[in-house]
């Protein structure tokens, strides 16, 4: 387990990436969400490893990239903030009604982060869609619930972020990290 690895999870459009951008601005090591990068790459190359095309291949690509990012982050000192973690892949597959392959479950159980996981709750006032984020409000709420359930089932302690501005959320995270 890497006690200095912290995950920010939740549904789409709840402010995860904005928070992580602010934490990076404050000097923290941050690891971007793999899913968005894969979507951009697949759209540019005409591939179908996309959440609206081949969901299982999309999940496999996220797993490969997230395992590599976790391994690469071992060289970093101090807190490292991840925009989603490997358990998010389990949550994604569950949300899609797809079976979680044994190797994905094994990776989520073996690749541990700090026990405190930060959850961005669904927040209607800031929810937005874009070319990579096509989920509806209902899907965003369901995603948040599934991520809470997935991380809790894996033994993590959920710290729900307040529905406040980015700076205030960053302060909340810093206080939880005891920095």
C-alpha positions in Angstrom: 0.0 0.0 0.0 1.1 3.5 -0.7 0.0 5.7 2.2 1.0 8.8 0.3 -1.2 8.0 -2.7 -4.7 9.7 -2.4 -7.6 9.2 -4.8 -10.3 11.7 -5.8 -13.3 9.9 -7.2 -17.0 10.5 -7.9 -19.3 11.1 -10.8 -18.5 13.0 -13.9 -18.9 16.8 -13.8 -18.5 17.0 -10.0 -15.3 19.0 -9.9 -12.6 16.3 -9.6 -10.3 17.6 -12.3 -10.7 21.2 -11.2 -9.8 20.3 -7.7 -6.8 18.3 -8.9 -5.7 21.2 -11.1 -5.8 23.5 -8.0 -3.8 20.9 -5.9 -1.2 20.8 -8.6 -1.0 24.6 -8.6 -0.3 24.3 -4.9 2.7 22.0 -5.5 1.2 18.5 -5.1 2.1 15.7 -7.5 -1.0 14.8 -9.4 -1.9 12.0 -11.8 -4.5 12.8 -14.4 -7.6 10.6 -15.2 -6.7 8.0 -17.7 -10.2 7.7 -19.2 -10.3 11.2 -20.7 -6.9 10.7 -22.3 -8.0 7.4 -23.8 -11.2 9.0 -25.2 -9.2 11.8 -26.8 -6.7 9.3 -28.3 -9.4 7.0 -29.6 -11.4 9.8 -31.1 -8.3 11.1 -32.9 -7.3 7.7 -34.2 -10.8 6.5 -35.0 -10.6 3.7 -32.5 -13.5 2.2 -30.6 -12.0 1.7 -27.1 -14.7 4.3 -26.0 -17.3 4.2 -23.3 -20.0 4.5 -25.9 -18.5 1.8 -28.2 -16.3 -1.0 -26.8 -16.6 -0.6 -23.0 -14.6 -3.6 -22.0 -11.6 -2.6 -24.2 -11.9 0.9 -22.8 -11.8 -0.5 -19.3 -8.7 -2.7 -20.2 -6.9 0.4 -21.5 -7.7 2.3 -18.3 -6.3 -0.6 -16.3 -3.1 -0.7 -18.3 -2.6 3.0 -18.0 -3.6 3.2 -14.3 -1.2 0.4 -13.3 1.6 2.1 -15.2 0.8 5.5 -13.5 0.7 3.8 -10.1 4.1 2.2 -10.7 5.6 5.4 -12.1 4.3 7.4 -9.0 6.3 5.2 -6.7 9.3 7.4 -7.4 7.5 10.5 -6.2 7.8 11.8 -2.6 5.1 13.5 -0.6 1.4 13.2 -1.3 0.4 12.1 -4.8 -3.2 12.9 -5.8 -4.8 10.6 -8.4 -7.8 11.7 -10.5 -9.6 8.3 -10.1 -8.0 5.1 -9.0 -8.0 1.5 -10.2 -11.2 0.7 -8.2 -12.9 3.2 -10.4 -12.6 0.7 -13.2 -14.5 -1.9 -11.2 -17.2 0.8 -10.5 -17.3 1.7 -14.2 -17.9 -1.9 -15.2 -20.5 -2.4 -12.5 -22.3 0.7 -13.7 -22.3 -0.5 -17.2 -23.8 -3.9 -16.2 -20.6 -5.7 -17.3 -18.8 -8.4 -15.4 -15.7 -7.4 -13.5 -13.0 -9.7 -14.9 -11.0 -11.4 -12.1 -7.7 -9.7 -13.1 -9.4 -6.3 -12.7 -10.7 -7.2 -9.2 -7.3 -8.5 -8.3 -5.6 -5.4 -9.4 -8.1 -3.2 -7.5 -7.5 -5.2 -4.3 -3.7 -5.4 -4.7 -2.9 -1.9 -5.8 -3.8 0.0 -2.7 -4.0 3.8 -2.0 -4.3 5.6 1.2 -7.4 4.4 3.2 -8.9 7.9 2.9 -10.6 8.4 -0.5 -12.0 11.8 -1.5 -15.4 11.6 -3.1 -16.8 14.5 -5.1 -20.6 14.3 -4.6 -23.0 14.9 -7.5 -23.7 18.6 -7.5 -26.3 19.8 -10.0 -25.1 23.5 -9.9 -21.7 22.6 -11.5 -22.6 19.5 -13.6 -21.6 20.0 -17.2 -21.3 17.8 -20.3 -18.7 18.1 -23.1 -17.3 16.1 -26.0 -15.7 13.6 -23.7 -18.3 13.6 -20.9 -21.6 12.6 -22.4 -23.3 11.2 -19.2 -26.7 12.5 -18.1 -27.3 14.0 -14.7 -28.9 10.6 -13.7 -25.8 8.7 -14.9 -23.6 11.2 -13.0 -25.5 10.6 -9.8 -25.4 6.8 -10.3 -21.7 6.9 -11.0 -21.1 8.7 -7.7 -23.1 6.1 -5.8 -21.3 3.2 -7.4 -17.9 4.7 -6.7 -18.8 5.2 -3.0 -20.0 1.5 -2.9 -17.0 0.2 -4.7 -14.4 1.9 -2.6 -16.2 1.1 0.7 -16.5 -2.5 -0.3 -12.7 -2.5 -0.8 -12.2 -1.2 2.7 -11.6 2.5 2.0 -12.9 5.3 4.1 -14.9 7.9 2.1 -14.3 11.6 2.8 -17.0 13.4 0.9 -15.9 16.8 -0.3 -18.0 19.8 0.6 -20.1 21.4 -2.2 -18.0 24.6 -2.1 -15.6 26.4 -4.4 -12.4 24.9 -5.6 -10.1 26.8 -3.1 -12.3 25.7 -0.2 -12.3 22.1 -1.5 -8.5 22.2 -1.8 -8.2 23.5 1.8 -10.5 20.5 2.9 -8.1 18.0 1.2 -5.0 19.7 2.6 -6.5 19.5 6.1 -7.3 15.8 5.6 -3.7 15.3 4.5 -2.5 17.1 7.7 -0.5 19.6 5.6 
